[in-house]
Amino acid sequence: MTIKVPLPGGDWAEMRDVSDLTGADQDAYYDKLDDLRARRETPGLPERPDPANPAVMLPAQPAVPGTLTGGDLRELRDSTLGRLITSWSLDARLPLTRETRRALPLTVCNVLYKAMEPMSSALSGAVEEDVPKPGSTPTEEQDGSGGSPGTSPDGTPSLLPAPAAVPSGTP
């Protein structure tokens, strides 16, 4: 299933809907993320002699994961859009690439980014919250008194004393 996204200037793009995504799409998303992180990784060091005292061995150090840059995140976004967009009315070839995106008007890019948010969230592992469906039966009925469910219309009396009456003639 695809969704049709209206673009500025009367153009349109068709994108795969979140219900059309598969585990293979998520694998591709995570593989791209792994590749981008690997580019930024500081390699680990094996156990080695201390340069100041060769009789002492320095412990091995594990690799340090890299921090993604804005450029990395744009590359991930472009890669994801390239998988999501199935057709469009723009005069540009598909799949969308970095070069294609750079030639698009910014307003078109922003609409595409907004449209891909649900798919991107799903690919990154977000799970929809359990929300009651319209027409479902609530677990407790409210009596319409404006109070909490399960309370009487009269409510509970206040435990605070009533304020003292002000004597007449006092300013």
N, C-alpha and C positions, 0 to 999 in steps of 0.2 A: 504494500500500500504506500502511496506517496501523498505528500501534501503540496499544494500549489501555494507558493509564496509570492505575493505581489511585490514587485520591486519598483523603485522610483522611475519615473519616465514611462510608465505603462508596460515595462518588461515584467517577466515572471521567471521563477525557477521552481522546478519540482524537486523535492527532497524526499528521501526515504523517511517514513514515519518511525517513531520509536518502537511501535509494535512490529515493525519489519526487521529490526536489528536482530542479529544472531550472536552466538558465542564467538563465531569466527570474526565478526566485526569488533567485538571486545578484545579478542586476541590481537588483532591488528593494531588497535588503539594502544594496548599495553606494550606490544612489541616496539612501537614507535617511541613510546615513553621510555622504555628501557634503553633503546639506542641513543636517545638524546641524553639521558643521564650518564651513559657509558662514556660519551664524548667528554664529559666534565669531570669524570672520576680521576682522583689522584691515585696512581698505582701504589699498591702495597710494597713493602720491602721485606726481603727474606732475612732470616737471622744472619748477622754479619759481624766481622771483627770491628771493635771500636777503633776508629782512626787514631785516637789519642793513646790507646793502650791495646795493641793487637792481641794481648793475652786474654782480654775480656770480650765476650760475645754480646753484641746488642740484640735485644729480642726482635722477633719478626713484628712487622707492623701491618695491619690489614689495610686494604684499599679504603679510601675515604670517598663515599658517594658524592657526586657533584651536585651543585645547586643549579637548577634550570634558570636560564636567562629569559628575558622577554622575547628574544629572537627564537629561542627553543620553543616557547609557548606558542608563538605565531606559526612555527613550522608544524607543531602538533595540530593546531587549529586548521591550517591549510590541508594537512593530510586527512583530517577528519572530514572536512567539507568535501574534499575530493572523493571520498567514499559515499557521502550522503547525497550530493547533487546528482540527479539522474538525467535531467535535461533542463534547458533554459532557452529563453528567447534572445539572449545576449549574443553579440557577434564575437564570440570567443570559444575556443575549443574546450571540450571537457576531456579528462577530469580537470578540475580546478587545481592549479599549481601556484607556487609562490609568484611566478612571473605573471600568470593570469590575474591573480589578486592585485598585484601592483598596478595593473593597467585598468582595473575597475574603478568607477567613481566611489569615493569614500561612503557616500550614502547607501550605495548598493551593498558594500561590504558590511556596513553596520546592520542592515536589515538581515543579511544572511547570518551574521553572528548571533543576532537575537533569535532567529528562527531555529538555529541549531542547538540552543541551550538545553532543551529537554533530552535530545539525543546524546549530547555530550555528557550530561549528568548520568544518564543510563549507562553509557559506555564506561564511565569512571567508577561505576559500582553503586551509585545512589539507588535506593529502594523507595518506591512509593509508600507513603504512610497509609496505614489502614484507616480509611475515611469511610464513614457510612455512606452507602449509595443512596441517591434520591429515592424516596418511596420506601425506605427500609423502616422497620419498626424500632423506635427508640426503646432502650432498656427500662427507662423510668418515664412516667408521664408527668407533665407539669399540670398543676390545677389552674393555671392562668392568673394566679394571685400576684405574680411578679417575684415570688420568693423562690427559694431553692426547691428542686424536685423533692417530693416526699414530705413537705412541711404543710401544716394546716394553714387555711386562709387567714386565721387570726394571728399566726406567728407566735413567737415567744416573747413574753413580757421582758422589758428592759430590766437589768439588774442594777442600773444606776438610779439613785433617788431623783425624784422630780425636782427641778430648781425651785428654790424658795420664792414665794410670792413677794413682789416688791410692794412695800406699804405705800398707800396713796399719799400724795403730797411730797414725795421724795424726788429730788431732781434727777 
